[in-house]
Amino acid sequence: MIKKIGILTSGGDAPGMNAAIAAVVREAKIKGIETYAVYDGYKGLVENNMEKIDPEFAISIMNCGGTAIGSARLPEFKEEKVRQVAVDNLKKEGIEALVVIGGDGSYMGAQRLTEMGINCIGLPGTIDNDIVSSDYTIGFDTALNTVVESIDKIRDTMQSHNRAAVVEIMGNGCGDLPLYAAAATGADIFSIPESKLTKEEILSQVKKLHDEGKRSVIVLVSEKMYDFTSEQLAKDIEAASGYVTRATVLGHVQRGGTPSAMDRVLATACGVFAVEQLVAGKGGLFVGLENGKLVARDIEATLNMPRKDKSQEIKVVRDINEIF
């Protein structure tokens, strides 16, 4: 029976990470296990920056955005000698296993630590929803609600002044945030990695809507897709269509904020499930949500899973929004 486990958050922060931390602490307490926070991700392992946390701490953070135990990137963790320092520090503290909350980039480190004798369970914490082995990730619902609320507000102004808007949305190569936001807001045009429009296609579609007398137009684009900025795209739209056009880059506002009820529920379920896996002596696993049920898969397998085909979802959203 393990007596001590650690928990860390890695990569970009996501709303609901704190709820997952809280769930791990409380479930571990029920099972007679002490929980140690590792501060600033894998960096904290190497620097031996760890301390014991209790259910009182858990309750104080579960409704907060971000991650209370910090996150940092540490590319050097790929090196075995650096990981060995982390393993030695864990053993000094008597910590036998780890829960790692983060995205795909965090799981290889968890896998390597498992191979070195520290069982690790990964939880899907990222606003991008880009972990293909889980239907939804912790933080996605909150971020989506933030995006939808922002687009609704932008639409108010565009509609008032007969204008167009370009809204740039995060996603890190995954188009789920703008795709779902387009469905929820009736955005007129969207361009995502899975269905990328050329600049000419965007300009043509906006010009068509202008000629048809549409009073406002919302164009959603995923970040990092083009070799031109959203501000430049807005200028080009204005020149081609006749709409006064403004660009809004939502940026890090999408990553912060109080986690939604759905993210808290998902995070809590994942945290409890992770502790159960560690108590059972398992490691090198990633917890995901599949058809409404939690599953635990080998980390290696999840990293090599192909992305899900979303062509049908994309077609449905484009068809519906065209009607509006």
N, C-alpha and C positions, 0 to 999 in steps of 0.2 A: 504494500500500500504506500503510495507516494505521500509525502508529508508537506512538501513545499513546491509550489509552482510559480513561475514568473509570467508576466504579461507585458507585451509591448505593442506599440502602434508604429507603423512604418509607412513611408511614402506620404502622399498628400493626405491631409486631414479630411474627415467626412463626418457630417452630423450623424450621431448614433454610435460613434466609436465609444463615447463615454458610457452609454447604456450597455454596450457589450462588456466593457471593463467591469461595470457594476454587477452584471449578471455572473461573470466568472468569479468575482470575489464572493458573492453571496452563495453561489452553488458550492464553491470550494469550502466555505465555512460550514455549510450543512454537512459536508462529507469529512469534516475534521482536518482540512488542508489549509495551510497558510498560503497567502498570496503576496507576491512581491511585485511592485511596479518597477519596470525597467524604463528609465527616463530617456527620451530622445532616441527611441528605436534601437537599432543594432549598435549604434554609437554608445549607448548606455551600457550595453553588455561589455564592450571592449574597455570602457572607462570605469567599469564597476560602479555605475551610478544606479543603485537599486535600493529600495526600501520597502519594508512591510506595509501593506495597506489593509484596512479593515472595512466591515460593512457600513460603518458610519461615513467613511470616505466615499464609499460606493454610492450611498444615497445622496450625498451632496453634489455629485457630478452627473447623475444619470440623465438629467434633463438639459444639460449644457451642450452647446455646440463645440466643434473642434475636438481636441484630445487633451485631457488634463495632464497626461503624462508625457506629452510632447512627442515630436517626430523629427527625424533628420535623415538625410541620405548619407550612406557610407559605401561608396563604390569599392573601397578596399576590402569589404567583407567577403568579396569573391576569393580572396587569397586565404589559403588554408592556415597559414601562420597567424593571420589576424583572427580567424574563427577560433583557433586554438586558445588564444587569450580569452575570448568570450567564454569558451567551455570551462577553462580553468577558473574564471571568476564565478561562474555558476556553481561549480563544484565546491568552491570555498564557502559559498553561502548555503550549501546543501539543497540548492534548487535543482530538481530532477527533471522538470518538464516545462514547456513554454506554450503560451497561446500567443499567436502572432496575428494582429489585425492589420490588413492592408490590401494592396492590389497584387497583380501578378508579379510585379517586381520584388515583392517581399517574400514570395513563397520559395524561391530557389534557396534563399538563405535558411529558411525553415527546414527545407529538405536536407541541406548540407549539415545542419546541426543535428538532425535526427540520425544521419549516417555516422555522426561522431559521438552518439550515445545520449543525446538530449532529445527526448521525444517532443515533437512540435505539432500543434494543430493550427492550421490557418483559417482565419475568418475573413469573409469578403467585405472589406471596408473601402469603398471608393464611390464618389458621386457619378463616375462615368458609366457605370453599369457595363464595363468592358471585360468582366470575367465570364468567359463563355460557359463555364461549368455551373453557373448559378443564374436562375431566371432573373433575380434582382439582387442588387448589392446594398449593403448598409450605407445609407447616405443618398442613394439615388432618388428616393421619393421626396425627401426634403429639398434637394437641389431642384428637382423638377417643379415642385410647387413654387420655389423662388423664381425660377425662369418664367413660369406661366403668369405669376403675379406681375412680374416686370413687363412682359409683353402686353398684358391687358392694360397696364398704365400707359405704355408707349402708344398703343392703339388709340386710347382716349385723345391724346394730343394730335396724332396723325389725322384722325377722323375730324377733329375740330378745325384743322387748318388745311385739309385737302392735300396731305403730304404722303410721302413714302418713307419707310424706315428700314434700315439694315440692322439686324440684331445678331451679334456674334456670340456664340454659345460654346461652352467648354465641351469636352468629350474625349480628348486624347486619342483620336483615331477611331472612336466609336460614335455613331450618330444617334444613339438612343435619346439623349436629352433633347436635341432639336426635333427629332421625329415625333416623340411623344408630345412635346410642346406644340408642334404644328397641329397635331390632332386635337389638343385641348383648347387651342386658341383660335383655330380657323385661320392660321397664318397662310397668306396667299401663295408664297413660294418658299421652298426650302431646298438647300443643297447640303448633302451630308456625304461622308466618305463612301457609304454604300450605294449612293445614287447621286453622283456629283454632276452638277450643271456647269457648263462653260459660262464665262462672263457674257458671251453673246446671247446664250439662251436666257440668262437672267434678264438682260436688257430688253430682249424681245418680248418676254412675258410681261414685264412691267409696262412696257409701251402699249401692249395690247390692252391691259387693264385700264390704262389711262384713256385710251381711245374709246373704250366702252363706257367711260364715265364713272369708274369706281372711285369713291371719294378718298379712300386710304388704302395703302398697300404695305404689308409687312413681309419682309424677306428675311428668312432665318438662314444663317450659314454656320457651319462647324468651324471651330478654330483650326489654324495651321493647315488649311487646305489649299490656299492659293498663294501665289508669289506676289500678290498685291494686298493692301490692307483693306479693311472694311470701310475706312474713310474714303479711300480711292474708289471703291466700288460704289459708294453712295454718290460721289461726284459724277461718275460715269452714268449712273442711273438717271441722275438729274439732267444731264446733258442729252441723254437719249430719249427720255420719256416726257419731260416737261414737268414732272413732279419736283417740288422742292423736297430734297431727300436728306435725311440725317442718319448718322451711324451711331450705334450704341454697342460698346463692348462690355458685356455684363461682368466679365472678369471674376475676381475672387469673392464677390458677393454670393456667388453660386455655391461656394464651399462652406460658408458659415451659417450660423443661425441655429435656433432651437430645433432639435430633431422632431420630425413629425411622429404622430402616434404609430404609423406603420413602420417607420424606421426603428423606433424603440422596441416594438414587438419583435421584429425580425432580429434585432441585435440581442435582445434578451434570450430568445430561443436559441440563437447560434452560440451564445456564451455558455448556456447551460449544457448544450449538446457537446461543446468542446471539452468541458470538464469531464463529462461522462466518458468520452473517448480516452482521455488521459488516465482516468481511474482504471479503465479496462486495459491499460498497458499499451495503447496504440500510439503511433506517431507517424510523421510523414504524411499526414492527411489534410485535406482541404474540405471545409464544410460549405456546402452549397444548398441552394433551394431549387428543387426540381418538381414541377407540377404541384406546388404547395407543400411539399414534404422536404424535410432536411435529410441530406445524404452526405456521407463522408467518402471521398475518393482519394486515391493516391495523388500526391502533389504532381509527380512526374506526368501522370496521365492527364491532369487538368491543364497543364501548360501546353500540351500538344493537341488539345481538342480544337477542331475547326470552328470558325465563327458560324453562328446560326444564320440561315438564309432568311432575310427579312424582306425579300422582294414583294411578297404578297401584302405585308403590312404597309410598305411604302406606297404601293399602288393604291391601296384603299384610301390612305390619307390624301394622296394627290387627287384622286377622283372626287372625294368628298369636298375638299377645299376648293376645287375648280368650280363646283356648283355655287359656292358662296361668292 
